[in-house]
Amino acid sequence: MEIPLLAFNENGIYCAAADVYLDPWKPVDKAIISHGHADHSRWGHKKYITHHSNVPIIKHRLGDIVVSGVEWNENFTINGVKFSLHPAGHIIGSSQIRVEYKGEVWVFTGDYKTEDDGVAVPYEPVKCDTFITECTFGLPAFKWIPQKQVFDDINNWWQQNQDDGRTSVLFGYSLGKAQRLLKHLDTSIGKIYTHGAIENMTEVLRDQIDFPETTRITRETKKEEIKGNIVLAPGSAHGTTWIKKMVPYVTASASGWMTFRGARRRRAIDKGFVLSDHCDWQGLLKSIKETGCEKVICTHGYTDIFSRFLREQGYDARTEETQYEGEAGQMESDKEKDSE
């Protein structure tokens, strides 16, 4: 039986020819990491390889690790297998991993989005024979609107809350979403305050991206200082004693899940902005077509529905079980670093 170039086992996605794993979920000797969210970059590997802009992120999250960074499109060979990293557009430092051996090319996307958010290096399609893709939002119901329109809505919401004498509390993941929000907030309206988890991660990234000034909320921060301004916080801060300092406040969440009104109600959020760091339905389909692939493996999200649709379109498509969690994995990253 022929061994596939990439196989799924109890540890992760394994390249036997190179004896290396891609985004493994259990400790291994050598791991190539697509990006810094907790479900894709886990502690315990002996050696990490990732894009150089992701190195400070995973060092911040994982501590003292052995890690080497590579550039976009830089070829590196392990046991005769050629690897390279290509922009995934998901968050800062996020990569697709290209694997080539004996004329066969596979691409593992990690998480990705096709819209240029002005923060991450934009997604680039990579030609391949087999495409391993996420499908977090792999339903036709998910259709994103241009981010400029979303940020106009967010800034107008902030201005209205300020006019009403209330503080705006905007929830987003501490790595990725928070920096995207920060980059596009209108600082002429007021000051941007941050929860410790978001401030810590943003400090790590300021060497790479020019972000607006932020103020960390501490025990000494007075309620009067914050009033009318905007606060960026991870969703895990909602309902904690920390948020009481913001009274009177209005809450909002920026997420692809805000497409569904029920998601906003379940999270007890006043306002939802549909803003995702993943592809929508059309983005997934367009990306797959641009690779020119024949085979597609769907890893996490609406895998069964999406792979069935792909088969109807003529692709050799199937699903594989992984421990990647899409946006749930990003929430785990927040929990790790939730500190004042």
C-alpha positions as CSV (number, residue, x, y, z in Angstrom):
1,M,0.0,0.0,0.0
2,E,1.4,3.4,-1.0
3,I,2.1,5.7,1.9
4,P,0.6,9.2,1.2
5,L,2.9,12.2,1.3
6,L,1.0,13.5,4.3
7,A,-1.0,11.2,6.6
8,F,-3.2,11.9,9.6
9,N,-2.3,10.0,12.8
10,E,-2.8,10.3,16.5
11,N,-0.2,13.1,16.8
12,G,-1.1,15.3,13.8
13,I,-0.4,15.6,10.1
14,Y,2.7,13.5,9.4
15,C,5.2,13.5,6.5
16,A,6.9,10.1,6.9
17,A,9.4,10.8,4.1
18,A,10.8,13.7,6.1
19,D,9.8,12.5,9.6
20,V,8.2,15.8,10.4
21,Y,4.8,16.9,11.5
22,L,2.6,19.9,10.5
23,D,0.8,21.6,13.3
24,P,0.8,18.4,15.5
25,W,-1.5,18.3,18.6
26,K,0.8,16.0,20.6
27,P,4.5,16.4,21.4
28,V,6.8,15.4,18.5
29,D,10.5,15.8,17.7
30,K,10.1,18.2,14.7
31,A,7.1,20.4,13.9
32,I,6.4,22.9,11.1
33,I,3.9,25.4,12.5
34,S,1.4,27.3,10.4
35,H,0.5,30.1,12.9
36,G,0.3,31.1,16.6
37,H,-3.2,30.1,17.7
38,A,-3.3,27.5,20.5
39,D,-4.9,24.7,18.5
40,H,-2.1,24.9,15.9
41,S,1.0,25.7,17.9
42,R,1.2,23.5,21.0
43,W,3.8,23.2,23.7
44,G,6.1,20.2,24.0
45,H,7.8,19.7,20.6
46,K,11.6,19.4,20.5
47,K,12.0,21.7,17.5
48,Y,9.7,24.2,15.8
49,I,9.9,25.7,12.3
50,T,7.7,28.6,11.4
51,H,7.6,31.9,9.5
52,H,10.0,34.3,11.2
53,S,7.2,36.8,12.0
54,N,5.4,34.0,14.0
55,V,8.6,33.3,16.1
56,P,8.0,36.0,18.7
57,I,4.3,35.1,18.9
58,I,4.9,31.4,19.7
59,K,7.8,32.3,22.0
60,H,5.4,34.6,23.9
61,R,2.8,31.9,24.2
62,L,4.9,28.8,24.7
63,G,8.0,30.1,26.5
64,D,11.5,28.7,26.1
65,I,11.4,26.6,22.9
66,V,13.8,25.7,20.2
67,V,12.5,27.5,17.1
68,S,13.8,28.6,13.7
69,G,12.2,31.1,11.3
70,V,12.1,31.0,7.5
71,E,11.0,33.6,4.9
72,W,8.0,33.4,2.5
73,N,8.7,31.1,-0.5
74,E,12.1,30.0,1.0
75,N,12.7,26.4,0.2
76,F,14.1,24.1,2.9
77,T,14.7,20.4,2.5
78,I,14.3,17.7,5.1
79,N,15.4,14.2,4.0
80,G,14.8,15.0,0.4
81,V,11.4,16.5,0.9
82,K,11.1,20.2,-0.1
83,F,9.0,22.5,2.1
84,S,8.1,26.2,1.8
85,L,5.8,28.6,3.6
86,H,3.3,30.9,1.8
87,P,1.1,33.7,3.2
88,A,-2.3,32.5,4.6
89,G,-3.7,35.9,5.4
90,H,-5.3,34.6,8.6
91,I,-3.3,36.5,11.2
92,I,0.2,38.0,11.5
93,G,2.7,35.3,10.6
94,S,0.2,32.7,9.4
95,S,1.4,30.4,6.7
96,Q,0.3,27.8,4.3
97,I,2.8,24.9,4.2
98,R,3.8,23.5,0.8
99,V,5.2,20.0,0.7
100,E,6.9,18.6,-2.5
101,Y,8.3,15.2,-3.0
102,K,9.0,13.1,-6.2
103,G,6.9,15.5,-8.3
104,E,3.9,15.5,-6.0
105,V,2.8,18.7,-4.3
106,W,0.5,19.0,-1.2
107,V,-0.5,22.3,0.5
108,F,-1.8,22.5,4.1
109,T,-3.6,25.8,4.7
110,G,-3.7,25.9,8.5
111,D,-6.3,28.7,8.9
112,Y,-6.7,31.3,6.2
113,K,-8.7,34.1,4.7
114,T,-8.6,35.7,1.3
115,E,-9.5,39.3,2.2
116,D,-6.5,41.7,2.8
117,D,-7.1,43.0,6.3
118,G,-4.2,45.5,6.3
119,V,-2.3,43.6,9.0
120,A,-1.5,40.1,7.9
121,V,0.4,39.5,4.7
122,P,-2.4,38.7,2.2
123,Y,-3.2,35.2,1.2
124,E,-1.6,33.8,-2.0
125,P,-2.9,30.8,-3.9
126,V,-0.4,28.0,-4.2
127,K,-0.7,25.4,-7.0
128,C,-0.9,21.8,-5.8
129,D,-2.2,18.3,-6.4
130,T,-3.8,17.9,-2.9
131,F,-5.2,20.7,-0.8
132,I,-5.7,20.3,2.9
133,T,-8.2,23.0,3.9
134,E,-10.1,24.2,6.9
135,C,-13.8,24.9,6.5
136,T,-14.7,26.7,9.7
137,F,-17.4,28.7,7.9
138,G,-18.1,26.1,5.1
139,L,-21.8,26.9,4.7
140,P,-23.4,29.1,2.0
141,A,-24.9,31.2,4.9
142,F,-21.5,32.7,5.6
143,K,-20.9,35.6,3.2
144,W,-18.7,38.4,4.4
145,I,-19.1,42.0,3.6
146,P,-16.1,44.2,2.9
147,Q,-14.2,45.0,6.0
148,K,-14.3,48.8,5.3
149,Q,-18.1,48.7,5.8
150,V,-17.7,46.7,9.0
151,F,-15.2,49.2,10.4
152,D,-17.4,52.1,9.5
153,D,-20.2,50.4,11.5
154,I,-17.9,49.8,14.4
155,N,-16.6,53.4,14.5
156,N,-20.1,54.8,14.2
157,W,-21.2,52.5,17.1
158,W,-18.4,53.8,19.2
159,Q,-19.3,57.4,18.4
160,Q,-22.9,56.8,19.2
161,N,-22.1,55.2,22.5
162,Q,-19.8,58.1,23.4
163,D,-22.6,60.6,22.6
164,D,-24.8,58.6,25.0
165,G,-22.2,58.8,27.7
166,R,-21.4,55.0,27.6
167,T,-18.1,53.1,27.2
168,S,-17.8,50.7,24.2
169,V,-16.5,47.2,25.1
170,L,-15.5,45.3,21.9
171,F,-14.6,41.6,22.2
172,G,-12.1,39.9,19.9
173,Y,-9.5,37.2,20.2
174,S,-6.2,38.5,21.7
175,L,-4.1,37.3,18.8
176,G,-5.2,38.3,15.4
177,K,-8.7,39.8,15.7
178,A,-7.7,42.3,18.4
179,Q,-4.8,43.7,16.2
180,R,-7.1,43.9,13.2
181,L,-9.6,45.9,15.2
182,L,-6.9,48.1,16.7
183,K,-5.5,48.9,13.3
184,H,-8.8,50.2,11.9
185,L,-10.4,52.0,14.9
186,D,-10.8,55.8,14.5
187,T,-8.6,57.3,17.1
188,S,-10.2,60.8,16.5
189,I,-13.2,59.5,18.5
190,G,-11.3,58.8,21.7
191,K,-8.7,56.6,23.4
192,I,-8.3,52.9,23.0
193,Y,-8.0,50.9,26.3
194,T,-7.0,47.2,26.4
195,H,-7.4,44.2,28.5
196,G,-4.0,42.8,29.7
197,A,-4.1,39.7,27.4
198,I,-4.6,41.9,24.3
199,E,-2.0,44.5,25.5
200,N,0.6,41.8,26.1
201,M,0.2,40.3,22.6
202,T,0.1,43.7,20.9
203,E,3.3,44.7,22.6
204,V,4.9,41.6,21.1
205,L,3.7,42.6,17.6
206,R,4.5,46.4,17.6
207,D,7.9,45.7,16.2
208,Q,6.2,44.4,13.0
209,I,3.1,46.6,12.7
210,D,2.4,50.3,13.3
211,F,-0.5,50.2,15.7
212,P,-2.3,53.1,17.3
213,E,-1.5,54.0,20.9
214,T,-3.3,51.9,23.6
215,T,-3.7,52.1,27.3
216,R,-3.6,49.0,29.5
217,I,-6.4,48.8,32.1
218,T,-5.0,48.1,35.5
219,R,-6.4,48.1,39.1
220,E,-5.4,51.8,39.2
221,T,-7.4,52.7,36.1
222,K,-10.4,54.9,37.1
223,K,-13.9,54.4,35.7
224,E,-14.1,58.1,34.8
225,E,-11.0,57.8,32.6
226,I,-12.5,55.1,30.5
227,K,-16.0,56.5,30.0
228,G,-16.9,57.2,26.4
229,N,-13.7,55.5,25.1
230,I,-13.4,52.0,23.6
231,V,-12.0,48.9,25.4
232,L,-10.7,45.9,23.5
233,A,-11.0,42.7,25.5
234,P,-11.1,38.9,24.8
235,G,-14.5,37.3,25.0
236,S,-13.5,35.4,28.1
237,A,-13.5,38.7,30.0
238,H,-17.2,39.1,29.5
239,G,-19.2,38.4,32.7
240,T,-16.1,38.8,35.0
241,T,-15.5,41.3,37.8
242,W,-13.0,43.0,35.5
243,I,-15.7,44.4,33.3
244,K,-17.6,46.1,36.1
245,K,-15.0,48.9,35.9
246,M,-16.6,49.9,32.6
247,V,-20.1,50.7,33.8
248,P,-22.0,52.2,32.1
249,Y,-21.0,50.2,29.0
250,V,-22.3,48.6,25.8
251,T,-20.8,45.3,24.5
252,A,-20.1,44.1,21.0
253,S,-18.3,41.1,19.5
254,A,-16.5,40.9,16.2
255,S,-16.7,37.4,14.8
256,G,-17.9,35.4,11.8
257,W,-20.3,33.7,14.2
258,M,-22.2,37.0,14.5
259,T,-23.8,36.0,11.2
260,F,-26.3,34.0,13.4
261,R,-28.4,36.1,15.8
262,G,-28.6,33.2,18.2
263,A,-24.8,33.4,18.7
264,R,-25.1,37.0,20.0
265,R,-27.9,36.1,22.3
266,R,-26.1,33.1,23.8
267,R,-23.1,35.3,24.5
268,A,-25.2,38.0,26.0
269,I,-23.7,40.6,23.6
270,D,-25.5,43.9,22.8
271,K,-24.2,44.2,19.3
272,G,-22.6,41.8,16.8
273,F,-20.2,42.7,13.9
274,V,-19.6,40.0,11.3
275,L,-15.8,40.1,11.0
276,S,-13.9,36.8,10.5
277,D,-10.2,35.8,10.1
278,H,-11.4,32.8,8.1
279,C,-12.7,32.3,4.6
280,D,-16.4,32.5,3.9
281,W,-18.2,30.0,1.6
282,Q,-17.2,31.7,-1.6
283,G,-13.7,32.4,-0.4
284,L,-13.1,28.7,0.3
285,L,-14.5,27.6,-3.1
286,K,-12.4,30.3,-5.0
287,S,-9.2,29.3,-3.1
288,I,-9.7,25.6,-3.9
289,K,-10.3,26.4,-7.6
290,E,-7.2,28.6,-7.8
291,T,-4.9,25.8,-6.5
292,G,-5.7,23.6,-9.5
293,C,-5.9,20.7,-7.2
294,E,-7.7,17.4,-7.8
295,K,-7.9,16.2,-4.2
296,V,-9.2,18.1,-1.2
297,I,-9.0,17.1,2.5
298,C,-11.3,19.0,4.8
299,T,-10.0,19.2,8.4
300,H,-12.2,21.4,10.7
301,G,-15.4,23.2,10.5
302,Y,-18.4,22.1,8.5
303,T,-16.4,19.2,7.0
304,D,-19.1,16.8,6.0
305,I,-21.3,19.3,4.3
306,F,-18.5,21.1,2.6
307,S,-16.7,17.9,1.3
308,R,-20.0,16.5,0.0
309,F,-20.5,19.7,-2.0
310,L,-17.0,19.5,-3.4
311,R,-17.6,15.9,-4.5
312,E,-20.7,17.1,-6.3
313,Q,-18.5,19.6,-8.1
314,G,-16.1,16.8,-9.3
315,Y,-13.4,17.0,-6.7
316,D,-12.0,13.9,-4.9
317,A,-12.9,15.3,-1.5
318,R,-12.9,13.7,1.9
319,T,-12.7,14.6,5.6
320,E,-10.1,13.9,8.3
321,E,-10.4,14.2,12.1
322,T,-8.1,16.7,13.7
323,Q,-7.8,18.6,17.0
324,Y,-8.0,22.0,15.3
325,E,-10.9,24.0,16.6
326,G,-11.2,27.1,14.3
327,E,-12.4,30.1,16.3
328,A,-12.7,27.9,19.5
329,G,-8.9,27.4,19.3
330,Q,-8.4,31.1,19.3
331,M,-10.5,31.4,22.5
332,E,-8.1,28.9,24.1
333,S,-5.2,31.2,23.2
334,D,-7.1,34.0,25.1
335,K,-7.6,31.9,28.2
336,E,-3.9,31.1,28.4
337,K,-3.0,34.8,28.6
338,D,-5.9,36.3,30.3
339,S,-4.3,38.5,32.9
340,E,-4.6,42.0,34.1
